[in-house]
Amino acid sequence: MKNELGLLLSLRLSYLIKDNVKKYYETFDICNDIKNRDDIIYFVLMFLDLLVEATGDLFNKLNNLSERLEFYLEIINRLDLRKKLLLTYTRKFGHKVK
């Protein structure tokens, strides 16, 4: 699954299956019921629902992390600009920076 979906999505899907293990096994029971004649459509639908949820969760988490990264990069850029201004100021007025 990792090769098809990627590591992060596979891990998120594994966590969702673990969190929904009761539903997961109930779906197997439905598929194995004699009335359904081993029709796996219920399992496929449940699995696709979990896959959609995992994809949405992963997207939201990565989006949040991206926003945090941009925030901290902006802080770093501001600090770097302040450092450059301080170095320029000290060079211009003959002060030494330690």
N, CA, C and O of each residue as an XYZ file, in Angstrom:
392
protein
N       0.824     -1.181      0.000
C       0.000      0.000      0.000
C       0.874      1.252      0.000
O       0.531      2.252     -0.631
N       1.993      1.196      0.703
C       2.894      2.343      0.773
C       3.366      2.770     -0.610
O       3.485      3.963     -0.889
N       3.633      1.798     -1.472
C       4.112      2.115     -2.818
C       3.030      2.777     -3.665
O       3.329      3.615     -4.516
N       1.781      2.405     -3.435
C       0.679      2.954     -4.227
C       0.195      4.301     -3.695
O      -0.088      5.209     -4.478
N       0.099      4.439     -2.376
C      -0.497      5.627     -1.770
C       0.526      6.604     -1.202
O       0.206      7.766     -0.952
N       1.727      6.148     -1.004
C       2.727      6.988     -0.364
C       2.752      6.713      1.128
O       1.768      6.247      1.701
N       3.870      7.000      1.743
C       4.076      6.675      3.150
C       3.109      7.418      4.065
O       2.471      6.799      4.917
N       2.991      8.726      3.904
C       2.163      9.510      4.822
C       0.694      9.113      4.755
O       0.047      8.957      5.791
N       0.169      8.949      3.561
C      -1.235      8.562      3.421
C      -1.456      7.142      3.932
O      -2.485      6.857      4.544
N      -0.516      6.267      3.690
C      -0.636      4.893      4.191
C      -0.657      4.866      5.715
O      -1.439      4.129      6.315
N       0.190      5.657      6.331
C       0.215      5.709      7.796
C      -1.084      6.283      8.345
O      -1.634      5.759      9.314
N      -1.573      7.351      7.735
C      -2.825      7.957      8.194
C      -3.985      6.972      8.035
O      -4.849      6.883      8.908
N      -4.004      6.244      6.938
C      -5.046      5.246      6.709
C      -4.961      4.131      7.752
O      -5.988      3.660      8.241
N      -3.764      3.716      8.087
C      -3.583      2.686      9.120
C      -4.148      3.146     10.456
O      -4.811      2.381     11.156
N      -3.878      4.415     10.809
C      -4.420      4.949     12.067
C      -5.946      4.994     12.031
O      -6.594      4.674     13.027
N      -6.523      5.382     10.907
C      -7.977      5.431     10.800
C      -8.595      4.039     10.907
O      -9.633      3.866     11.546
N      -7.962      3.053     10.287
C      -8.461      1.682     10.386
C      -8.398      1.222     11.833
O      -9.331      0.595     12.336
N      -7.291      1.537     12.502
C      -7.158      1.165     13.915
C      -8.250      1.833     14.750
O      -8.837      1.201     15.629
N      -8.521      3.116     14.474
C      -9.559      3.840     15.216
C     -10.960      3.337     14.892
O     -11.882      3.511     15.689
N     -11.123      2.717     13.730
C     -12.431      2.216     13.291
C     -12.423      0.698     13.143
O     -13.116      0.154     12.283
N     -11.655      0.026     13.965
C     -11.468     -1.413     13.816
C     -12.792     -2.169     13.950
O     -12.999     -3.170     13.264
N     -13.685     -1.706     14.820
C     -14.981     -2.373     14.976
C     -15.771     -2.316     13.665
O     -16.307     -3.324     13.205
N     -15.832     -1.128     13.077
C     -16.532     -0.957     11.793
C     -15.854     -1.795     10.706
O     -16.523     -2.383      9.856
N     -14.533     -1.840     10.744
C     -13.745     -2.595      9.778
C     -14.140     -4.071      9.802
O     -14.392     -4.669      8.755
N     -14.194     -4.659     11.010
C     -14.535     -6.079     11.120
C     -16.021     -6.331     10.881
O     -16.392     -7.385     10.364
N     -16.871     -5.378     11.249
C     -18.302     -5.540     10.946
C     -18.528     -5.597      9.434
O     -19.386     -6.336      8.951
N     -17.756     -4.818      8.708
C     -17.871     -4.843      7.256
C     -17.451     -6.193      6.692
O     -18.057     -6.690      5.743
N     -16.412     -6.785      7.275
C     -16.017     -8.137      6.864
C     -17.146     -9.127      7.133
O     -17.428    -10.000      6.312
N     -17.786     -8.982      8.287
C     -18.900     -9.879      8.613
C     -20.026     -9.743      7.592
O     -20.612    -10.738      7.165
N     -20.320     -8.512      7.208
C     -21.360     -8.286      6.201
C     -20.973     -8.959      4.885
O     -21.797     -9.612      4.245
N     -19.719     -8.795      4.491
C     -19.256     -9.400      3.231
C     -19.309    -10.924      3.287
O     -19.600    -11.576      2.284
N     -19.029    -11.488      4.455
C     -19.000    -12.938      4.600
C     -20.375    -13.548      4.848
O     -20.524    -14.770      4.844
N     -21.367    -12.713      5.061
C     -22.727    -13.219      5.290
C     -23.198    -13.988      4.053
O     -22.977    -13.562      2.920
N     -23.839    -15.104      4.290
C     -24.293    -15.968      3.191
C     -25.229    -15.245      2.232
O     -25.250    -15.547      1.039
N     -26.012    -14.280      2.752
C     -26.949    -13.532      1.894
C     -26.212    -12.676      0.868
O     -26.732    -12.403     -0.213
N     -25.018    -12.263      1.212
C     -24.260    -11.386      0.313
C     -23.352    -12.147     -0.644
O     -22.731    -11.551     -1.524
N     -23.278    -13.424     -0.477
C     -22.509    -14.295     -1.393
C     -21.090    -13.788     -1.629
O     -20.623    -13.720     -2.766
N     -20.424    -13.439     -0.553
C     -19.031    -12.971     -0.609
C     -18.850    -11.718     -1.464
O     -17.778    -11.494     -2.025
N     -19.889    -10.912     -1.560
C     -19.797     -9.639     -2.283
C     -18.972     -8.667     -1.440
O     -19.334     -8.384     -0.298
N     -17.885     -8.161     -1.979
C     -16.989     -7.298     -1.198
C     -17.277     -5.810     -1.373
O     -16.498     -4.971     -0.920
N     -18.377     -5.480     -2.020
C     -18.677     -4.075     -2.276
C     -18.761     -3.272     -0.976
O     -18.338     -2.117     -0.937
N     -19.305     -3.875      0.091
C     -19.399     -3.177      1.377
C     -18.021     -2.832      1.917
O     -17.796     -1.739      2.438
N     -17.116     -3.770      1.785
C     -15.748     -3.523      2.240
C     -15.085     -2.441      1.391
O     -14.428     -1.548      1.925
N     -15.252     -2.518      0.095
C     -14.649     -1.529     -0.808
C     -15.176     -0.139     -0.492
O     -14.404      0.818     -0.438
N     -16.484     -0.016     -0.282
C     -17.073      1.299      0.036
C     -16.553      1.834      1.371
O     -16.216      3.013      1.477
N     -16.487      0.972      2.387
C     -15.965      1.386      3.692
C     -14.502      1.810      3.562
O     -14.088      2.823      4.126
N     -13.735      1.033      2.822
C     -12.316      1.336      2.644
C     -12.140      2.663      1.910
O     -11.279      3.465      2.273
N     -12.946      2.895      0.888
C     -12.860      4.164      0.154
C     -13.260      5.348      1.037
O     -12.664      6.421      0.943
N     -14.263      5.158      1.890
C     -14.636      6.217      2.839
C     -13.470      6.547      3.756
O     -13.177      7.718      3.997
N     -12.808      5.523      4.264
C     -11.650      5.750      5.128
C     -10.509      6.415      4.360
O      -9.806      7.271      4.897
N     -10.333      6.020      3.115
C      -9.282      6.620      2.283
C      -9.552      8.100      2.039
O      -8.637      8.922      2.094
N     -10.806      8.435      1.770
C     -11.173      9.851      1.578
C     -10.924     10.631      2.862
O     -10.378     11.734      2.825
N     -11.322     10.065      3.994
C     -11.109     10.734      5.284
C      -9.614     10.899      5.570
O      -9.179     11.956      6.026
N      -8.843      9.865      5.306
C      -7.393      9.929      5.545
C      -6.749     10.994      4.657
O      -5.869     11.729      5.103
N      -7.188     11.073      3.409
C      -6.650     12.068      2.481
C      -6.970     13.481      2.967
O      -6.107     14.359      2.949
N      -8.208     13.694      3.399
C      -8.593     15.008      3.923
C      -7.821     15.365      5.170
O      -7.351     16.494      5.309
N      -7.681     14.407      6.092
C      -6.914     14.642      7.318
C      -5.470     15.001      7.004
O      -4.911     15.940      7.571
N      -4.878     14.243      6.096
C      -3.483     14.486      5.730
C      -3.324     15.846      5.064
O      -2.379     16.577      5.362
N      -4.237     16.190      4.167
C      -4.187     17.494      3.510
C      -4.255     18.613      4.538
O      -3.466     19.557      4.489
N      -5.206     18.508      5.478
C      -5.349     19.548      6.502
C      -4.107     19.655      7.377
O      -3.667     20.756      7.705
N      -3.549     18.521      7.749
C      -2.343     18.531      8.589
C      -1.157     19.151      7.839
O      -0.428     19.974      8.393
N      -0.973     18.752      6.581
C       0.132     19.310      5.791
C      -0.073     20.802      5.528
O       0.888     21.571      5.531
N      -1.310     21.207      5.304
C      -1.610     22.615      5.098
C      -1.291     23.420      6.358
O      -0.712     24.503      6.278
N      -1.670     22.889      7.517
C      -1.373     23.553      8.789
C       0.126     23.662      9.007
O       0.625     24.713      9.410
N       0.845     22.581      8.741
C       2.302     22.599      8.900
C       2.952     23.575      7.923
O       3.927     24.240      8.272
N       2.427     23.666      6.718
C       2.943     24.603      5.729
C       2.757     26.047      6.190
O       3.654     26.877      6.038
N       1.582     26.339      6.756
C       1.328     27.686      7.265
C       2.270     28.020      8.422
O       2.784     29.135      8.508
N       2.490     27.059      9.300
C       3.418     27.288     10.420
C       4.838     27.515      9.915
O       5.552     28.382     10.421
N       5.246     26.737      8.917
C       6.573     26.901      8.340
C       6.736     28.290      7.731
O       7.762     28.940      7.927
N       5.724     28.743      6.992
C       5.775     30.082      6.399
C       5.877     31.149      7.489
O       6.625     32.116      7.340
N       5.136     30.980      8.575
C       5.181     31.922      9.698
C       6.598     32.023     10.265
O       7.125     33.120     10.449
N       7.206     30.870     10.538
C       8.552     30.872     11.118
C       9.608     31.342     10.124
O      10.587     31.972     10.523
N       9.431     31.049      8.853
C      10.373     31.560      7.850
C      10.309     33.085      7.776
O      11.331     33.748      7.600
N       9.109     33.634      7.912
C       8.957     35.095      7.931
C       9.677     35.695      9.134
O      10.328     36.733      9.017
N       9.563     35.050     10.277
C      10.278     35.519     11.476
C      11.779     35.461     11.247
O      12.500     36.402     11.579
N      12.250     34.359     10.680
C      13.681     34.213     10.400
C      14.143     35.299      9.437
O      15.208     35.886      9.632
N      13.352     35.574      8.399
C      13.710     36.616      7.436
C      13.768     37.989      8.099
O      14.649     38.792      7.791
N      12.833     38.259      9.007
C      12.851     39.540      9.728
C      14.086     39.656     10.607
O      14.724     40.707     10.665
N      14.418     38.557     11.295
C      15.598     38.566     12.151
C      16.856     38.762     11.318
O      17.767     39.489     11.714
N      16.901     38.115     10.176
C      18.053     38.251      9.287
C      18.168     39.694      8.796
O      19.269     40.240      8.718
N      17.027     40.313      8.464
C      17.034     41.703      8.025
C      17.516     42.611      9.150
O      18.295     43.532      8.908
N      17.064     42.364     10.374
C      17.514     43.157     11.523
C      19.015     43.015     11.731
O      19.705     43.989     12.035
N      19.507     41.809     11.568
C      20.943     41.573     11.723
C      21.719     42.353     10.659
O      22.740     42.969     10.963
N      21.238     42.326      9.420
C      21.901     43.072      8.344
C      21.871     44.569      8.612
O      22.859     45.269      8.392
N      20.730     45.055      9.089
C      20.628     46.483      9.414
C      21.588     46.855     10.536
O      22.246     47.894     10.476
N      21.667     46.012     11.555
C      22.578     46.260     12.674
C      24.033     46.258     12.204
O      24.817     47.116     12.610
N      24.396     45.303     11.357
C      25.765     45.265     10.837
C      26.062     46.506      9.993
O      27.150     47.073     10.088
N      25.111     46.924      9.177
C      25.287     48.118      8.352
C      25.449     49.347      9.231
O      26.310     50.189      8.977
N      24.626     49.451     10.259
C      24.673     50.582     11.175
C      26.024     50.642     11.893
O      26.650     51.699     11.975
N      26.460     49.487     12.411
C      27.720     49.480     13.156
C      28.914     49.754     12.251
O      29.877     50.388     12.681
N      28.868     49.293     11.018
C      29.967     49.575     10.086
C      30.006     51.066      9.734
O      31.075     51.667      9.624
N      28.840     51.632      9.563
C      28.756     53.030      9.166
C      29.258     53.960     10.277
O      29.909     54.969     10.006
N      28.952     53.611     11.515
C      29.305     54.478     12.619
C      30.524     54.003     13.405
O      30.840     54.548     14.463
N      31.201     52.992     12.885
C      32.477     52.563     13.455
C      32.387     51.730     14.699
O      33.397     51.563     15.383
N      31.230     51.195     15.034
C      31.111     50.327     16.202
C      31.389     48.904     15.790
O      31.129     48.496     14.658
N      31.915     48.172     16.717
C      32.194     46.769     16.434
C      31.104     45.885     17.016
O      30.625     46.112     18.128
N      30.717     44.868     16.243
C      29.718     43.918     16.707
C      30.440     42.693     17.237
O      31.308     42.125     16.574
N      30.067     42.301     18.439
C      30.710     41.128     19.048
C      29.879     39.909     18.838
O      30.255     38.823     19.279
